[in-house]
Amino acid sequence: MRATSKKTRGDHKRSVLLPGLRAARQRSGLTQCELGTLARVAKGTVLDVEVGRRGAYPRTVRRLAKALGTEVADLI
């Protein structure tokens, strides 16, 4: 019997840490809530990523960078 593997949302790894996120957000003058709204992510996600509690999905990283008007490399 062959095992099958289905990819589900929970299989993805949040591996991207963003040490530059807080500084970039503060330079832009945005609150965590405002950034979350602009990037279409939850405020809690912004908080968790800023403090290093968890990493972010690559799509979330791109959304945050776009909302801040910066490059992904500036956040990493």
C-alpha atoms as one frame of an Amber mdcrd trajectory, in Angstrom:
protein
   0.000   0.000   0.000   1.386   3.395  -0.990   1.144   6.353   1.304  -0.127
   9.522  -0.273   0.816  12.956   0.790  -1.526  15.887   0.574  -0.229  19.335
   1.208  -2.390  21.274   3.571  -2.110  24.771   4.886  -0.582  23.457   8.120
   2.297  21.795   6.242   3.926  25.061   5.296   6.814  26.307   7.360   6.984
  29.846   8.640  10.703  30.134   8.299  11.298  33.761   7.445  12.332  35.871
  10.418  12.157  39.628   9.956  14.495  41.439  12.331  14.124  44.658  10.324
  10.323  44.760  10.381   9.868  46.896  13.489  12.416  49.507  12.384  10.880
  49.700   8.904   7.386  50.044  10.366   8.477  52.759  12.784  10.292  54.664
  10.005   7.064  54.637   8.013   5.121  55.985  10.993   2.635  53.115  11.026
   1.219  51.277  14.010   1.103  47.482  14.009  -2.630  47.651  13.404  -2.245
  50.053  10.467   0.464  47.899   8.901  -1.647  44.802   9.348  -4.570  46.474
   7.616  -2.428  47.696   4.706  -0.734  44.303   4.299  -3.980  42.356   4.839
  -2.571  40.404   7.781  -3.686  40.306  11.407  -2.222  42.748  13.918  -1.217
  39.727  15.999   0.809  38.420  13.076   2.691  41.710  12.849   3.371  41.622
  16.592   4.487  37.981  16.621   6.842  38.463  13.675   8.300  41.686  15.104
   9.200  40.106  18.431  10.497  36.924  16.803   7.829  34.703  18.325   7.334
  33.177  14.887   8.464  33.562  11.335   6.291  34.595   8.442   5.135  32.881
   5.303   6.903  34.194   2.182   3.612  35.648   0.908   3.179  37.544   4.182
   6.732  38.887   3.923   5.996  40.204   0.437   2.747  41.820   1.604   4.493
  43.518   4.527   7.302  44.817   2.322   4.826  46.158  -0.233   2.732  47.858
   2.462   5.887  49.501   3.840   7.098  50.537   0.391  10.370  48.678   0.854
  12.192  45.608  -0.407  11.975  42.208   1.266  15.743  42.337   1.773  15.334
  45.391   4.002  13.177  43.370   6.399  15.405  40.303   6.602
